[in-house]
Amino acid sequence: MFITLCYAFLTYYLDWSRRCVDALLQEKVKLNMTTASIAFRTLHKVYSNLSKSNQYCSLTEHFAGDLSQQELLMEKMKQVVKIGPKMLVNLRKWTSYLASQSECQSAICRPSEQMFVLLEALKPEDEGDFLSRSLSISHSKRVKVVDYATPIAWRSGSPFGIILRCLPDNYCIMGRAFLDGCLVMDDVLEIHQLISVAVDGEPTHLLRTDRQSDYSLMTDDLSRSLLEKVPSLLEEQFASTSKISPMLNEKELGTHMQAGGDGPDISHKDIVNPIKDDRLDDTQNTIIQLTPNTAGSSNNPSADFKEDKITNLIKKRQHGKPPNILIYCGKKDSNRLFEDVKSAIELCVGRHCYAIYHLKHDQVLSQPWQDNTELLVIASEKLYDGIDILFKVYLEVGGKVLSFCSPLDKYYVLKQAMAKQGTCTAPSSVDMVKMDSGTNAAVISGGSWYNLSSVGANYSVLYQNCNNQPLVVKYCDSENHALAVFSQIHLEKDAKEMAINPEIFSLLKQSNTSRIMIIQNLLDHLQMEIATNDADLVLTPCYVYAWNKATQDSFFKCLSTRMTDNCLKSREVTLKFEKHSVDMQALANLLPVITDGDWGEVPFNLDTYCHCLNTQTMGKVVMYVDVIPSTMNIFDGMMFQISNDIGVICIAGQQSAGKGRGGNNWLSPQGCAMFSTLIKIPLGSELGRRPGFIQHIASLAVVQAVKTMKGYEDVDLKIKWPNDIYYSNVMKLGGVLVNSTVMKDSFYAVIGCGFNVSNSNPTICINDLVNQLNKRKNTNLAPCLTEQLIACTMTCLEQLVEVFQSDGYLGFCDIYYKHWLHSNQKITLESEGNVDVTVQGLDEHGYLSVITPLGNVLSVAPDGNTFDMMRNLIRLKTT
């Protein structure tokens, strides 16, 4: 009896204590709505003062004064903290949720009972464990963010941020659920923090709110019509399949059929009960219930689907869909294919506009992916286990689909097998697509074309081959806001997927830029936000690494004579040197340089670089900048200060304004090796008397960096005069730029290099050539790393300079000619009246030496001329 009374008292006390705590939190939230922020977060150390708000939260704005923190509560490794003054979010840096665009401005001006909340979330390290924990939360305790708050704006990155609008009481409910581990989102994101904030400005709108599209708010009539339509869609698909009936029992459902044949391949174990787990009872989200239960259930195979999935789908779209692009790549080898498709999509859509995820086969059947999908990309020729029906339903209720040779198109348009005829001359695995420019682009064929003779006005042809057969069509159902593009060419596949021989590989790679342009055009037809340029790249600070303490001290001592207040100024950019990371925004004309920073935060593998570098001086002081306009400008202020025994290299992860020869822009995406280095040459030396050879030495160093590695000797890299790195004689994958000046008795040259290492798109990269070599020779050479090849290039550059200084230009040319494209080549000189000449080599100044039919020897300077490989023509360079 006594134990029972104690238990009852303890239960009552705990419940009373919890209600007191909740009441206190509610009071704190309401009292501090205008003056301070209340944050629910995972456990952190609490500081009484913070010098900058960014040290607390990366998504809020800085304040001139200090911030104060006060811990109000700590529970279960989580805490509630009061921060003053109130944190501010600048919505101008955010993007509005599509369906809430028309509400954004009015939402910001709502009366005082409304409040704004910043939600920060991260992708879980272990998705399986996270989903398991999420599914274990009972339905009665689960608190969904969208049920208590309205999403206003979002911002990508890590952490992912969402601005919510809600009532104070609802914020307290979400905060309590967060402390209890019961606050959930529909996305696979783990909530780390909730902060009440003030907002300023208006978020960017992806689409105009006056345009009707599938983002528009659905009317009640339309919502009801869709709810009524989906069951009939499902019944139609099941009824049309002779081997499956809605009335079949579970035993009979063991029959399999292949997608792409007469109907979907529906497996009993995968469809009826794909996950044997009681935790699924509370989710009410599974879309697996396409077959009836054997006892006491409706014979309608989609009754539960109608009640749960479609209701949630329409409700979600009334709040605006999160900007997710999901890519489905089938069952086999899907991870590798996903990376290829993702890289192509990323080049086409607006940077930071969408989160791109891999929709795996088991996730199609087990997770509520439809609610959060802006676009579904299908990159698989087989659709197993009935998922073609699920994809069709997703499209019919207002989804967007981009299908690459998938069997989903069989429900919408008639396909006919391709027959070689007419003017097409491409191999059977390749088709030629007509471009708007009047040219043809080589693409990987899907083996069929679309016959639109019996379809209605919902269809339009986007691309056709040279026989005028439609290869890509657009389907638009304006009534149900359904939008799809069906393609019978494998635009998602890179040339390496179908390169059965070097000729086909070269043919496809030469059209790779056109392939990306086509994908971008298709995404535009699907009303996606399209990439424009790199203007929205956020510039980052520079980190410095020196080989040893003595080198570091010498480097900074050289610069100290020109520095004022730790600033090294030049015409283009000012370098601001700081020992540790500081709160300073990198600008085009101001670069913070961290001299003692944490390289663990830098996306550059310093260990790999140091392991591969084998030089006496070159490259032993590393300046790394993840995003910078151009590495060439870094040396403007330090060129004449650095001593001969210090070799400095500036490496970029990306460049927003990369430079090429003649003032051209150089595209500098991720996966491209981009760096500049400074060399100082005595004027009286062999190279000092022939500085025109510096660009040839640098070009050869890039080629040798690859071809001197064991096993990589046959990688087909060549040099095109004067400074281009080429795949065979087919296409460019890199180049060299040299800016030079003379001071006293020395020649100073800043060498800029850029070459594609792992970025197959939009053109070609070195790892494409390694992949081809592996296929040709049945080898297993590892892909090259950017850090590895930059270090090897610096090693070869130092060695080649020494060869030139000791053996002269003739000794250097003996090596150079083994790797260039022009020995005894017949070319035409445009500047000499289109005279035909034969290339002899390089003259003593590094110019191109040619001989006319009359025996006259001419020298062609690289400045002002360019080599047209397609026409064997040296013509005047235009910018």
PyMOL commands that set and color helices and strands:
alter all, ss='L'
color gray80, all
select helices_A, chain A and resi 2-31+53-55+91-93+98-108+127-135+145-148+168-180+220-239+252-254+268-271+278-282+303-318+334-348+361-366+369-372+387-396+407-411+495-497+502-510+512-525+549-560+599-601+606-612+631-635+661-663+691-707+766-777+786-816+830-832
alter helices_A, ss='H'
color red, helices_A
select strands_A, chain A and resi 37-42+49-50+67-75+78-84+88-90+95-96+115-122+143-144+150-155+160-166+183-184+190-200+324-328+355-358+373-378+400-404+414-417+430-434+440-444+448-451+459-464+470-477+482-487+542-546+567-568+574-578+590-594+621-628+648-655+658-659+665-666+672-682+717-720+724-727+731-743+746-756+826-829+835-842+848-851+857-860+865-868+873-876
alter strands_A, ss='S'
color yellow, strands_A
deselect
rebuild
show_as cartoon
